[in-house]
Amino acid sequence: MNNKRIAYVNGQIVLETEAKISINDMGFLYGDAVFDTTRTFGGKIFRLQQHLDRFFQSLKYMRIDPLMTKDEMSAITMEVLERNLPLLGDNEDYWVSQRVSRGVRQDLGLGGLSDPTVVIETFPLPLKQRASLYKDGLQLVTPSVRRTPPESQSPRVKVHNYINIIQADLEVKSQNPDASALMLDVNGNLCEGHGANIFLVKGGEIFTPHEQYILAGISRQATIDLAHELGIRVTEKNLDLYDAYTADEIFVTSTSYCICPVASVNGLKPEHKNLPGPVTKRLTDAYSGMVGIDIVGQYLKNL
């Protein structure tokens, strides 16, 4: 196992290439599963306990009992990561994920299921594929597909069913393969992208959508905390496309991006044409200091 990644699957450590789940697994059949993902910085895991807190809240929302404690899942996560760390190259890092489905279908309906399926795995971050975004910025486009509203399913829960977000990205990329989707909620307010939270800067202040309508990322909260430490005011409020079109700076946060500048929304550029803008730069520098590596430099080395 020294030359291939391993994963934890239902009580066993196996080669990732040999990991298997049933074709009758509820996660495969219906997206009836929950997951969470953090990352490493220089091989060190980022805020695992906060990610597991959110993970177990998602499990509670979905009424899935993983049949293990948070401490047990933390210990297994660290074992999987530590056994895979020697496979990382220079300047590389991992996504680290926990996944739990409701189990394997044994008859119709939700009765007669097996124990939940539990998977813990790592995957290399797409540093090379995303490196240019830190030089040129993200291009965001709003699709016709709206984000699932809380009345239908809470967007605050991190479930396997990403079809709503995938449809949005497919629509956007059919028009511009280099762009990413910035979804609106059903009221026309800015919402989020595929695993990315949106922030606007105007007059030296930062604005971001309310948590009720988004999956509030751990990286999002880390950025808000850093802004407070830097004396920058952050306000959660309803934001629409007018706010995006007239913003001084725009950036997104996510587990892998950390903080990434936005070059345009529907073709319109922020007031600060040079990327990143001054507020985004201060936050990015502070984020790098917090995690102990140059997050922008890690990406740019892959250009």
N, C-alpha and C positions, 0 to 999 in steps of 0.2 A: 504493500500500500504506500510505499515511499514515493511513487511516481504518478499517482492518480488521486484525485480528490475523493474523500469519503463523505457519507451522509448518514444520518440517523433515520431509520424507518421502522416504526412500530417495535421499538425495543432492541433493535439490532443496528450495529455499525456495519455498513456495507460499502463497497465501491460504488461511487455515484453511477458509473456506467452499468452497474448490475442492479440498481435500485428499481423496485417494481411496486405498483399498487394495482388493485383490481379494476377491471373495466366496469364493475358494478359499484365502484366507490361513488358516494354521493357528491363529492367534490368534482369528479369528472363528469358525472351525469347531469348535475344541476347547478354547479358552481356553489354547492352547499358546503362552504368551507371558509375558514378565517385564516388570515396570515398577517405577519408583520415583518418588517425588514429594517435593520440598521446597517451600518457599514463600519469598516475599520479605517483608521488613519495611522499610517506607518505600522500596520499590523495590530494596532490597539483598538478594541471595540468601543463604539461610541454610544453612551447612554443606554446600555442594555436594559437596565431596570426600568427606565421610563418607557422604552419600547414594549417590554413585557407587561407593564401596567396597562398600556393601551391595548395590547393583544388580549389580555384576560378580560378587559372591558368589552371588547368585540365578541369574545366567546360568550360572555354573559348575555349580551344583546341577542346573539344567535341561539342561545339556550343549548350550547354544546359544552359538555364536561370533558376536558382533555384527559381526565383520570391521572393527572400528575399535578404537583404543586408548582407554583411559580419558581421556587428555589430549585426544584428538580429540573425544570426546563432550562433555567439559567445554567446549571452545572453541565447539562448535556450540550447546550449551545457552546459553552467554553471548550468542552472536550473536542467537539467537531471542529471548531475554529483552530484550536491549537494543533490538531493533527493535520490540518490543511495549510497552515501558515508556511511550512517549509517549501511549499510548491509555488509561492509567490515570487515573482521576479522583482528586480529593482524598480522602484517607483510604482509598484502595483498595490492594489488593495482589493478587499472583498466586500460584496453585499453579504449579509448574514441574515437568514430567514428562518422563521418558524411557521409551520403550516399544520392546521388541524381540520379535518373534514368530519362530518357527522358519522361516518363509518361506511360500511359496505351493505348495499341493499340485499336483503335475503327474501323479501316478498314485497308486495305493493304497499305504498304508503310509508309513513315514518315509523311504523312498528317493525320489530324483528330485525333491527340493524345490528351489525357487529359493534365491537368497541370502536371508538373514534380512530381514524387514521392520523398518525402523528409523524411529521417529516421535519427534520432540521438540516439545513444545507447552506453551503456557501457558493458564491458565484463571482468571478472577477468583474470589477467595475469596468464599464465601457469607456475608459479614459481616452483611447485613441479616437473612437467614433464621435465623442463630444468635445474634443479639444478645441476645435475652431470656434465653438460657441463663446469661449472666453476671450477671443479676439474680435469676433464679428457680432456677438450678441444673438440672442434668440429672436426669431421672427414668430410672432404670435398672430393667429387668425381665429376669429370667432365663427364656429360652425352653426348650422341651423339646429343641430342637436343640442337640447338643453340638459343641464345636469339633473339627475334624478332628485325630485324634491323630498323634503323630510316627511311629507304626508304619504309618500309611497314607500320609501325606505330611507332610513337615516344615512346621509352621506358621511356621517362621522364614524361609521363602522367600516373596518377594512376587511372586506370579504373578497372571495375569489372571483365573483361575478363582476367583471370590468367592462361588460359589453357596451354600456352607456358611454363610457369614456373612449373605448376602442372605436366605436362608430363615429364619434366626433373627430378622432385623429385620422381615421380613414378618409373622411370627407375633406378635411383640410389638406392632407397629403395628396389627394387626387388633383388638387388645384396647384399646390406648391409643395413638392417633396421635401423641401428644406424647412418648412414651417411646422409649428406645433399648435395644437388646439388650445385656445383659451375659452373655456365654456362659460356661458351665462346661466344663471338660474332661471326658473320659470317666470320671474318678474322682470327679467332683463338686466339684472345686476351681475357684475363680474363675480365669477365663482372660483374656478381652479382649472388646472391642466392635468395631464396624465401624471399623477404623483407629484405635482408641483403647486405650491401656493403662491399667489400673486401679491405684490406690494407696489404701491405707487408712492412717489416722493413729490411733494408740492410745498414750496416755501420753506424748505428745511424740515418739514414734518413728514411722517410716514403714515400711510393709510392702507388698511387691508380688510377684506371681507369678514363679516361675522362668522363665528365658528359654527353656528347652527346649520349653515348651508354648505359646509366644506368638510373635508377630512383634514383636520388641523394637525399638521406635521410636527414631529419633534424638532426638526430643523427650523420650522417656522417659529416655534416657541423659543428656541435657542437664540434666534435672530432678534426677536422682540426683547428678550432679556439683555442681549448685548446693546441694543439701541438704548434701553433705559440706562445702562451703565455709562454709555457715551453721552447721556443727557439729551437724547433725541426723542421727541414725543411720538408715540405710536397710538393711533386711534383705529378701532374696529368700527366700520360703518358700511352702509350700502353704497356701492360704487358702481357707476355705469360707464358706458363707453366714452361719454363726454369727459369723465374724469381721467380715463386712460389716454385719450387723445390730447389732453391739455396738461399732462403730468410733466414734471421736470425730469424725473428719472423713473424707470420701472425695472424691477428685478423679480426673480422667482427664487424660492427656496425649495429644496428637496433633500432626501437622504444622500443621493449621489451628487447632485449639483452643489449642495451646500448653499451658496449664493451665486446666481448667474445673471448677468445684465441682459436686459431686453432691448433689442435694436428697434423693434417696431411692433405696433398693433394694427392689424389690417392695413399695413403699408405706411402708417403715420409714425414718425419718429418722435421720441421725447424731446423736450427743449434742449437738454444737454446732449449734443450729438456725439461727443467723445465718450467712449465706453472704457471702464465704468464711470458713471457720474460720481461727484464728490461724496455724497452720502453713501452710495453703494460701495465705494472704495473704502471708506472708513469702516463700514460693517464687515466687508470681506477681510480686511486686515485684522480686525478684531476676532473674526471667526478663525482665521489661520492661527492667531495667537492662542485661542482657546483649545484647539485640537492639536497643536504642536507641529503642524506642517504647513507649508505654503500651498493652500488648496488650489489657487490659480496656477502656480508654477507646476504643480503635479500634472495638471491637464496640458498646459502649454508645452511641456517636454515631449508630448506625443504628437506635436504638429510635424 
